[in-house]
C-alpha cells in the first residue's frame, strides 16, 4: 500500500486466500485491506495515538439515514454526552477531494450534527468547524482537542 501523509504506525495484517486484511482496533476484527481501508486505519491510529481521543468514543462504519436512504459514515468521534464531536469521511488516495466530497459529508452531517468535520484521502486532510446558525463551515488548520466530561 502507498505511503500516506500520516506518521508511521504499526498495523496487524493477516493473509487469507491471497487477500490481505488489516486489524481494526475499533471494530475489533480484521477488515479486507482496500485503499480506502488503508486510509481509514491510518485515521483511526491518528485519532488514538496523536489526538489521544478515547477508543470508547470512536465508532467506525455505521449506517446513518440520509434523506430516507441508508448511508455509511466512515468514522465518528462522540463527546462523552453522546453528541457527535467529529465526523470523518475517508477516500482512497487516488480519489481527488473536491466539492462533491464536502457535499457528501455535509449531507451526512444533516442527520448527525457533528461539531467538526474531517475529509481525507490519506494525502490531503481538511478540517472544518460547523456553524449551524449560519449553515456553513469554516476550515481549520488542525483538529481540536476533545474535552472529556465526567
N, C-alpha and C positions, 0 to 999 in steps of 0.2 A: 504494500500500500504506500501511497505517496506521503512524503513529509508534509505536515501541516504547520500552520502558524500558531503553534502551541508549544509549551515546554515538552520535553521528552518524558513520557510516562511509561510505566511498565504495565503491560496487559497480560492476561492469561488467554492463551489460544488453545483450540482443540481442532484436530483434523479428523474428519469422518467422511468416508465415501468421497474422497477428493474435494471436500468442501471444508473451508476454514471457518470456524466460529470464534467469537470473542466473548469473554465473560462480562456480563453487565452486573455490576455490584448493586444496582438499584433493583432490577428485576430478579436478581439472584439466579441467573441462568445464562447458558451460552446462547448467543444470537448469531445467526448467519452473518458473516462479515461481508458487507457490501460497502461501497464508497460512502454512502450516507451514514451507515452504522459506524464506520471508522470516525467520521466527524462527530457523531453523537457521543461516542465513548470518550473522545478527547474532551468534549464539552463537560461531560459528567466528571471526569478527572479534574478539569479546570475548576469546576464548582466546589468539589470536595477538597482538593489539595491547595489551591491558590486563594479561592474566595472563602474557604472554611465554612461553607454552607452545610448545615447538618444533613446527613444522609436521610434521616427520618422525614425531612421536609421536601425531598426531591421525588418527583414522580416522572416516569418515562413512558411514552407511547400509550396514552389512554384516549378513549373515544370522547368526543365532545360534539354536542348538537349545534350545528350552524345553519340557520335558516331551514330548520326541519330536517337537515341531512346529517348523517353521521360522518364526522371527520376525525382524524387522529392528530393530536398535537405531539410534538417531539419530546419536549421537556417542560415541566412546570416546577417552580420552587414556591412552596407555600410559606406564608407567615405562620407563626405559632397559633394565631387565632383562626386559622383555616382559610383566610382570604389568600388570594394569589399575589405573590410578590413579583414573580418573574415568569414570563412565557418565552420559550426559546424555539425558534424554527431552524432546523438543520437541513442543509442541502449538500449534495455530493460536491466535491471540489471542482468538478468540471461545469457545474451549474452556476451561471452568472447571477449575482444578486442584483435584482432590478426592481422597478416599481411593482411588478406583479407579485414578487416575493413579499414586499411590505403590505400590499393589499391583502394577501393571504393571511398573514399574521394579524392584521387589523381586523379582518372578518372573524377569525377565531377569538380575538380578544373582545368582540362584542358580547360573546357569551361568557367569557372568563373574567373580564375586568382586571387584568394584571396591571400592577403599578408600573412595571418595567418590561421592556421587550428586548430580545436579542435575536439577531438574524446572522447566521454564519454559514459559509461553505467550507470552513476549516482554514481558508486562506485569508479571507476578509471577514471581519467581525464588525457588526453595527449594534450599538446600544442606544435605546430610546427610553425616555420617561414620558408617561402618558399625562395629558392634560384633558381630563374628561369634561371639564366645564366648557372648554373651548373646542372640544372634539378634534384635538391634534396631538402630535407628539414632537418632542424635541430630542435631538441627538446628544449623546453624552460621550465623553472620552473613555469611560470605563464603567463597569457595573458598580453600584454602591454596595456598601456593607449591608448585611441583613441584621436587623435588630431582633434579638430573641427575647421575647417577653415570657416570664414565668407565670 
